[in-house]
Amino acid sequence: MRLSFEFYTARAQEAALEAEAATLENVRQRSLRAEKSWRGLAEMAQMVTFERAKAERLKLALMPPVASLT
């Protein structure tokens, strides 16, 4: 399974809901830490996707033009 921004964001949302529903303070704190971690992973995934697209555009821009077949 490819981990994506959407996956990480969904896990962060689940952790936030778990924290909101928690009655024990330690469970709430654990869920809040998990949410923070998942959101950090989501941001990194989004950045990696952006940087890959940027690198691909740069690579295409530096390629020599292809001769036409006419």
MOPAC internal coordinates of N, CA, C and O (Angstrom, degrees):
PM7 1SCF
backbone

  N    0.0000 0     0.00 0     0.00 0    0    0    0
  C    1.4415 1     0.00 0     0.00 0    1    0    0
  C    1.5286 1   108.77 1     0.00 0    2    1    0
  O    1.2310 1   121.17 1   -49.07 1    3    2    1
  N    1.3004 1   115.37 1   130.93 1    3    2    1
  C    1.4545 1   120.88 1   178.60 1    5    3    2
  C    1.5310 1   108.78 1   -83.62 1    6    5    3
  O    1.2310 1   121.43 1   -57.69 1    7    6    5
  N    1.3149 1   114.87 1   122.31 1    7    6    5
  C    1.4625 1   118.98 1   179.64 1    9    7    6
  C    1.5174 1   109.01 1   -80.19 1   10    9    7
  O    1.2310 1   121.01 1   -49.18 1   11   10    9
  N    1.3061 1   115.68 1   130.82 1   11   10    9
  C    1.4520 1   119.82 1  -174.69 1   13   11   10
  C    1.5270 1   111.13 1  -131.12 1   14   13   11
  O    1.2310 1   122.10 1    -7.83 1   15   14   13
  N    1.3087 1   113.58 1   172.17 1   15   14   13
  C    1.4580 1   121.17 1   176.61 1   17   15   14
  C    1.5276 1   110.25 1   -53.54 1   18   17   15
  O    1.2310 1   120.37 1   135.96 1   19   18   17
  N    1.3281 1   116.89 1   -44.04 1   19   18   17
  C    1.4601 1   121.23 1  -178.05 1   21   19   18
  C    1.5281 1   111.27 1   -63.73 1   22   21   19
  O    1.2310 1   120.34 1   139.19 1   23   22   21
  N    1.3312 1   116.95 1   -40.81 1   23   22   21
  C    1.4610 1   121.41 1   178.79 1   25   23   22
  C    1.5222 1   110.22 1   -62.01 1   26   25   23
  O    1.2310 1   120.69 1   129.66 1   27   26   25
  N    1.3240 1   116.28 1   -50.34 1   27   26   25
  C    1.4636 1   120.48 1  -178.60 1   29   27   26
  C    1.5241 1   111.37 1   -62.65 1   30   29   27
  O    1.2310 1   120.45 1   139.55 1   31   30   29
  N    1.3077 1   116.74 1   -40.45 1   31   30   29
  C    1.4636 1   120.81 1   179.40 1   33   31   30
  C    1.5243 1   110.95 1   -64.42 1   34   33   31
  O    1.2310 1   120.50 1   139.79 1   35   34   33
  N    1.3201 1   116.65 1   -40.21 1   35   34   33
  C    1.4646 1   120.18 1   178.56 1   37   35   34
  C    1.5245 1   110.50 1   -63.94 1   38   37   35
  O    1.2310 1   119.90 1   138.02 1   39   38   37
  N    1.3178 1   117.79 1   -41.98 1   39   38   37
  C    1.4743 1   120.61 1   178.25 1   41   39   38
  C    1.5289 1   110.12 1   -64.88 1   42   41   39
  O    1.2310 1   119.84 1   141.20 1   43   42   41
  N    1.3230 1   117.90 1   -38.80 1   43   42   41
  C    1.4653 1   121.06 1   178.12 1   45   43   42
  C    1.5225 1   110.23 1   -62.37 1   46   45   43
  O    1.2310 1   120.66 1   138.10 1   47   46   45
  N    1.3161 1   116.34 1   -41.90 1   47   46   45
  C    1.4685 1   120.53 1   179.44 1   49   47   46
  C    1.5268 1   110.38 1   -64.53 1   50   49   47
  O    1.2310 1   120.36 1   139.10 1   51   50   49
  N    1.3270 1   116.91 1   -40.90 1   51   50   49
  C    1.4626 1   120.11 1   177.73 1   53   51   50
  C    1.5308 1   110.74 1   -61.84 1   54   53   51
  O    1.2310 1   120.69 1   137.01 1   55   54   53
  N    1.3243 1   116.29 1   -42.99 1   55   54   53
  C    1.4656 1   120.09 1   179.62 1   57   55   54
  C    1.5285 1   110.59 1   -64.49 1   58   57   55
  O    1.2310 1   120.27 1   141.23 1   59   58   57
  N    1.3192 1   117.08 1   -38.77 1   59   58   57
  C    1.4669 1   120.60 1   178.93 1   61   59   58
  C    1.5310 1   110.57 1   -64.18 1   62   61   59
  O    1.2310 1   120.66 1   138.37 1   63   62   61
  N    1.3104 1   116.35 1   -41.63 1   63   62   61
  C    1.4701 1   119.86 1   178.51 1   65   63   62
  C    1.5215 1   110.87 1   -66.40 1   66   65   63
  O    1.2310 1   120.63 1   141.40 1   67   66   65
  N    1.3305 1   116.41 1   -38.60 1   67   66   65
  C    1.4610 1   120.53 1   177.56 1   69   67   66
  C    1.5333 1   110.14 1   -63.54 1   70   69   67
  O    1.2310 1   120.55 1   138.97 1   71   70   69
  N    1.3214 1   116.56 1   -41.03 1   71   70   69
  C    1.4688 1   120.30 1   179.02 1   73   71   70
  C    1.5256 1   110.43 1   -64.22 1   74   73   71
  O    1.2310 1   120.76 1   139.30 1   75   74   73
  N    1.3090 1   116.14 1   -40.70 1   75   74   73
  C    1.4634 1   120.63 1  -179.36 1   77   75   74
  C    1.5266 1   111.26 1   -64.73 1   78   77   75
  O    1.2310 1   120.70 1   144.83 1   79   78   77
  N    1.3308 1   116.27 1   -35.17 1   79   78   77
  C    1.4617 1   120.47 1  -176.84 1   81   79   78
  C    1.5271 1   112.84 1   -87.13 1   82   81   79
  O    1.2310 1   119.99 1   168.67 1   83   82   81
  N    1.3072 1   117.63 1   -11.33 1   83   82   81
  C    1.4635 1   120.93 1  -175.16 1   85   83   82
  C    1.5224 1   111.63 1   -66.55 1   86   85   83
  O    1.2310 1   121.44 1   -40.44 1   87   86   85
  N    1.3174 1   114.86 1   139.56 1   87   86   85
  C    1.4608 1   119.85 1   175.87 1   89   87   86
  C    1.5275 1   111.03 1  -100.62 1   90   89   87
  O    1.2310 1   120.79 1   155.63 1   91   90   89
  N    1.3118 1   116.10 1   -24.37 1   91   90   89
  C    1.4672 1   120.28 1   178.37 1   93   91   90
  C    1.5245 1   109.98 1   -94.09 1   94   93   91
  O    1.2310 1   120.66 1   -44.04 1   95   94   93
  N    1.3066 1   116.34 1   135.96 1   95   94   93
  C    1.4657 1   121.70 1  -176.90 1   97   95   94
  C    1.5216 1   112.23 1   -61.51 1   98   97   95
  O    1.2310 1   120.03 1   138.90 1   99   98   97
  N    1.3311 1   117.55 1   -41.10 1   99   98   97
  C    1.4674 1   119.15 1  -179.42 1  101   99   98
  C    1.5304 1   111.83 1   -65.76 1  102  101   99
  O    1.2310 1   119.98 1   145.73 1  103  102  101
  N    1.3161 1   117.64 1   -34.27 1  103  102  101
  C    1.4652 1   121.31 1   177.28 1  105  103  102
  C    1.5239 1   109.30 1   -69.22 1  106  105  103
  O    1.2310 1   120.70 1   138.16 1  107  106  105
  N    1.3180 1   116.26 1   -41.84 1  107  106  105
  C    1.4658 1   120.22 1   178.35 1  109  107  106
  C    1.5286 1   110.64 1   -61.61 1  110  109  107
  O    1.2310 1   120.25 1   134.73 1  111  110  109
  N    1.3223 1   117.13 1   -45.27 1  111  110  109
  C    1.4631 1   121.27 1   179.56 1  113  111  110
  C    1.5283 1   111.18 1   -63.27 1  114  113  111
  O    1.2310 1   120.60 1   137.28 1  115  114  113
  N    1.3241 1   116.47 1   -42.72 1  115  114  113
  C    1.4639 1   120.20 1   178.56 1  117  115  114
  C    1.5302 1   110.78 1   -60.41 1  118  117  115
  O    1.2310 1   120.60 1   135.90 1  119  118  117
  N    1.3223 1   116.46 1   -44.10 1  119  118  117
  C    1.4651 1   120.66 1  -179.73 1  121  119  118
  C    1.5254 1   111.55 1   -66.02 1  122  121  119
  O    1.2310 1   120.51 1   142.18 1  123  122  121
  N    1.3269 1   116.64 1   -37.82 1  123  122  121
  C    1.4665 1   119.73 1   177.65 1  125  123  122
  C    1.5290 1   111.12 1   -66.33 1  126  125  123
  O    1.2310 1   120.35 1   142.14 1  127  126  125
  N    1.3385 1   116.94 1   -37.86 1  127  126  125
  C    1.4724 1   119.81 1   175.90 1  129  127  126
  C    1.5198 1   110.53 1   -65.26 1  130  129  127
  O    1.2310 1   120.80 1   139.17 1  131  130  129
  N    1.3267 1   116.08 1   -40.83 1  131  130  129
  C    1.4637 1   120.40 1   178.83 1  133  131  130
  C    1.5342 1   109.99 1   -63.26 1  134  133  131
  O    1.2310 1   120.76 1   136.25 1  135  134  133
  N    1.3126 1   116.15 1   -43.75 1  135  134  133
  C    1.4673 1   119.92 1   178.79 1  137  135  134
  C    1.5327 1   110.56 1   -58.69 1  138  137  135
  O    1.2310 1   120.61 1   134.52 1  139  138  137
  N    1.3142 1   116.44 1   -45.48 1  139  138  137
  C    1.4654 1   120.58 1  -179.84 1  141  139  138
  C    1.5296 1   110.68 1   -60.98 1  142  141  139
  O    1.2310 1   120.56 1   138.17 1  143  142  141
  N    1.3173 1   116.53 1   -41.83 1  143  142  141
  C    1.4650 1   120.47 1   179.11 1  145  143  142
  C    1.5276 1   111.54 1   -64.70 1  146  145  143
  O    1.2310 1   120.71 1   133.30 1  147  146  145
  N    1.3233 1   116.25 1   -46.70 1  147  146  145
  C    1.4688 1   119.62 1   179.33 1  149  147  146
  C    1.5256 1   111.18 1   -61.61 1  150  149  147
  O    1.2310 1   120.15 1   139.99 1  151  150  149
  N    1.3286 1   117.32 1   -40.01 1  151  150  149
  C    1.4735 1   119.31 1   178.84 1  153  151  150
  C    1.5229 1   111.01 1   -65.76 1  154  153  151
  O    1.2310 1   120.26 1   142.61 1  155  154  153
  N    1.3271 1   117.10 1   -37.39 1  155  154  153
  C    1.4615 1   120.44 1   175.50 1  157  155  154
  C    1.5192 1   111.88 1   -62.50 1  158  157  155
  O    1.2310 1   120.62 1   137.65 1  159  158  157
  N    1.3290 1   116.41 1   -42.35 1  159  158  157
  C    1.4627 1   120.32 1   177.49 1  161  159  158
  C    1.5308 1   110.99 1   -64.70 1  162  161  159
  O    1.2310 1   120.66 1   142.27 1  163  162  161
  N    1.3287 1   116.34 1   -37.73 1  163  162  161
  C    1.4658 1   120.09 1   178.24 1  165  163  162
  C    1.5228 1   110.86 1   -63.33 1  166  165  163
  O    1.2310 1   120.66 1   137.46 1  167  166  165
  N    1.3196 1   116.34 1   -42.54 1  167  166  165
  C    1.4686 1   120.06 1   178.62 1  169  167  166
  C    1.5259 1   110.99 1   -63.57 1  170  169  167
  O    1.2310 1   120.66 1   138.70 1  171  170  169
  N    1.3339 1   116.35 1   -41.30 1  171  170  169
  C    1.4715 1   119.46 1   178.47 1  173  171  170
  C    1.5240 1   111.14 1   -64.95 1  174  173  171
  O    1.2310 1   120.38 1   138.61 1  175  174  173
  N    1.3208 1   116.87 1   -41.39 1  175  174  173
  C    1.4651 1   120.35 1   179.14 1  177  175  174
  C    1.5215 1   110.59 1   -62.40 1  178  177  175
  O    1.2310 1   120.73 1   139.38 1  179  178  177
  N    1.3192 1   116.20 1   -40.62 1  179  178  177
  C    1.4605 1   120.54 1   178.98 1  181  179  178
  C    1.5316 1   110.20 1   -65.58 1  182  181  179
  O    1.2310 1   120.41 1   139.33 1  183  182  181
  N    1.3313 1   116.82 1   -40.67 1  183  182  181
  C    1.4564 1   120.98 1   179.41 1  185  183  182
  C    1.5335 1   110.86 1   -65.69 1  186  185  183
  O    1.2310 1   120.43 1   138.28 1  187  186  185
  N    1.3241 1   116.79 1   -41.72 1  187  186  185
  C    1.4670 1   120.54 1   179.36 1  189  187  186
  C    1.5250 1   109.99 1   -62.62 1  190  189  187
  O    1.2310 1   120.25 1   136.82 1  191  190  189
  N    1.3171 1   117.14 1   -43.18 1  191  190  189
  C    1.4679 1   120.83 1   178.62 1  193  191  190
  C    1.5243 1   110.52 1   -60.88 1  194  193  191
  O    1.2310 1   120.53 1   135.85 1  195  194  193
  N    1.3274 1   116.59 1   -44.15 1  195  194  193
  C    1.4573 1   121.54 1   178.90 1  197  195  194
  C    1.5284 1   110.98 1   -62.56 1  198  197  195
  O    1.2310 1   120.43 1   133.80 1  199  198  197
  N    1.3314 1   116.79 1   -46.20 1  199  198  197
  C    1.4629 1   120.88 1  -178.40 1  201  199  198
  C    1.5238 1   111.79 1   -66.47 1  202  201  199
  O    1.2310 1   119.99 1   143.11 1  203  202  201
  N    1.3221 1   117.63 1   -36.89 1  203  202  201
  C    1.4745 1   120.36 1   176.76 1  205  203  202
  C    1.5229 1   110.73 1   -63.15 1  206  205  203
  O    1.2310 1   120.68 1   136.26 1  207  206  205
  N    1.3258 1   116.31 1   -43.74 1  207  206  205
  C    1.4637 1   120.21 1   179.02 1  209  207  206
  C    1.5272 1   110.37 1   -64.03 1  210  209  207
  O    1.2310 1   120.53 1   139.23 1  211  210  209
  N    1.3268 1   116.58 1   -40.77 1  211  210  209
  C    1.4617 1   121.08 1   178.83 1  213  211  210
  C    1.5313 1   110.59 1   -63.51 1  214  213  211
  O    1.2310 1   120.14 1   136.64 1  215  214  213
  N    1.3197 1   117.33 1   -43.36 1  215  214  213
  C    1.4650 1   121.46 1   179.01 1  217  215  214
  C    1.5280 1   110.68 1   -64.07 1  218  217  215
  O    1.2310 1   120.49 1   140.71 1  219  218  217
  N    1.3112 1   116.68 1   -39.29 1  219  218  217
  C    1.4679 1   120.40 1   178.93 1  221  219  218
  C    1.5321 1   110.91 1   -65.39 1  222  221  219
  O    1.2310 1   120.46 1   137.97 1  223  222  221
  N    1.3351 1   116.73 1   -42.03 1  223  222  221
  C    1.4670 1   119.75 1   177.59 1  225  223  222
  C    1.5252 1   110.84 1   -62.76 1  226  225  223
  O    1.2310 1   120.48 1   138.41 1  227  226  225
  N    1.3224 1   116.69 1   -41.59 1  227  226  225
  C    1.4593 1   120.92 1   178.85 1  229  227  226
  C    1.5229 1   110.76 1   -64.23 1  230  229  227
  O    1.2310 1   120.81 1   136.64 1  231  230  229
  N    1.3136 1   116.05 1   -43.36 1  231  230  229
  C    1.4657 1   120.42 1   179.29 1  233  231  230
  C    1.5290 1   110.64 1   -60.85 1  234  233  231
  O    1.2310 1   120.48 1   136.67 1  235  234  233
  N    1.3188 1   116.69 1   -43.33 1  235  234  233
  C    1.4655 1   120.56 1   179.05 1  237  235  234
  C    1.5244 1   111.42 1   -66.18 1  238  237  235
  O    1.2310 1   120.36 1   143.30 1  239  238  237
  N    1.3226 1   116.93 1   -36.70 1  239  238  237
  C    1.4617 1   121.40 1  -179.28 1  241  239  238
  C    1.5390 1   110.68 1   -67.58 1  242  241  239
  O    1.2310 1   120.22 1   149.20 1  243  242  241
  N    1.3243 1   117.18 1   -30.80 1  243  242  241
  C    1.4704 1   120.91 1  -177.42 1  245  243  242
  C    1.5203 1   113.17 1   -88.49 1  246  245  243
  O    1.2310 1   120.24 1   170.35 1  247  246  245
  N    1.3388 1   117.14 1    -9.65 1  247  246  245
  C    1.4580 1   119.36 1   179.80 1  249  247  246
  C    1.5159 1   110.64 1   -71.40 1  250  249  247
  O    1.2310 1   120.00 1   -39.20 1  251  250  249
  N    1.3421 1   117.60 1   140.80 1  251  250  249
  C    1.4647 1   118.83 1   176.53 1  253  251  250
  C    1.5352 1   109.58 1   -69.01 1  254  253  251
  O    1.2310 1   120.67 1   -28.98 1  255  254  253
  N    1.3159 1   116.32 1   151.02 1  255  254  253
  C    1.4693 1   118.93 1   179.91 1  257  255  254
  C    1.5170 1   110.59 1   -64.06 1  258  257  255
  O    1.2310 1   120.95 1   -32.76 1  259  258  257
  N    1.3111 1   115.78 1   147.24 1  259  258  257
  C    1.4599 1   121.71 1   178.90 1  261  259  258
  C    1.5242 1   108.79 1   -87.08 1  262  261  259
  O    1.2310 1   120.43 1   -46.67 1  263  262  261
  N    1.3301 1   116.78 1   133.33 1  263  262  261
  C    1.4703 1   120.78 1   179.46 1  265  263  262
  C    1.5154 1   108.80 1   -67.02 1  266  265  263
  O    1.2310 1   120.75 1   -38.46 1  267  266  265
  N    1.3165 1   116.17 1   141.54 1  267  266  265
  C    1.4541 1   119.83 1  -179.09 1  269  267  266
  C    1.5225 1   110.08 1   -77.24 1  270  269  267
  O    1.2310 1   120.65 1   -24.60 1  271  270  269
  N    1.2860 1   116.36 1   155.40 1  271  270  269
  C    1.4720 1   121.57 1  -176.00 1  273  271  270
  C    1.5316 1   111.34 1  -100.13 1  274  273  271
  O    1.2310 1   119.34 1  -138.35 1  275  274  273
  N    1.3004 1   118.87 1    41.65 1  275  274  273
  C    1.4721 1   120.75 1  -179.46 1  277  275  274
  C    1.4862 1   112.37 1   -98.44 1  278  277  275
  O    1.2310 1   120.10 1   180.00 1  279  278  277

